[in-house]
Amino acid sequence: ELCPVKPVRKPLRILSLKEQQALQDYLLGNLTHKNIGTLIALYTGVRLGELCAMQWKNIHFQEQYLEISKTLHRVKDHTVDSEHNTKIIITPPKTESSIRNIPIPDFLFEILQQYVQSHKIDPEAYILTGKKMSFREPRSIEYYFKKTLKKCQIEPLHFHCLRHTFATRCIEAGMKPKTLQTILGHSNIGITMNLYVHTTEEQKQKEIDQIADALKVV
C-alpha cells in the first residue's frame, strides 16, 4: 500500500529587503490615504479586510496602538434573487483572537501623527479614504497595490504579502513566536510556527558560525 505523499509547502513570497526599501521610499514620498494604509499593513501585519474597515479612531494616539475589532468583506446578497449579487458588510472578526491591539512602531507612529495633524482628519473617517461615509473594498486595494508595485519595479504580488513580510521580519529580528501570534491574531501558536518559524540556509550558516568554537575538538 502506498503512503500518501505530503504536499510540499510553497515558500511564502515576501518582499526582499531591497524591495521593501523601494516600496517604503515610494509610499513615504507619496503620502495619500491609500499609501498610509499600505504602510500600516507593512509595519503592523493587519489583514486587508481589517485595514479596509479601519477608521482613524481605531488608532489610539495616547497609548500608541492600533485597535482591530472589525473586518470588511464582500458576501452574497441573499435578499436579491441572483447568484451574482453581492454586498459589502463590516462585522467583528470571525475569531476572538483576531480582536486585538497592535503596538505601533515609533517611526510609523510619527508619520501617522503628522498625517492626522496636516490633514485635520475626522476620527470617524476611514483610513483608506479619509471620509466618514466612504470606504474601499479589498479588491480595489489589491488592484491599487499592484499598480504601486509596478511603479516601484517590483514583481506583482498579492496585498497579503505585506502581512507575510511583516511577520518574517519580526521573526528575523528575534521576536518570540507567541508575541507574533497575538499581534497577527492567529487562533493558535501552531499556525504561526508553521507559517513563519522556519530556518533559512543563511540562518543555519549564521548560527553554526556563532557556535563554531564550541564545536571544535582541541
Helices and strands as residue ranges (DSSP letters): H 17-29, H 33-44, H 48-53, G 56-58, E 59-60, E 65-68, E 71-76, E 86-91, G 96-98, E 100-103, H 106-119, H 138-151, H 161-172, H 177-184, H 189-196, H 201-210, H 212-215
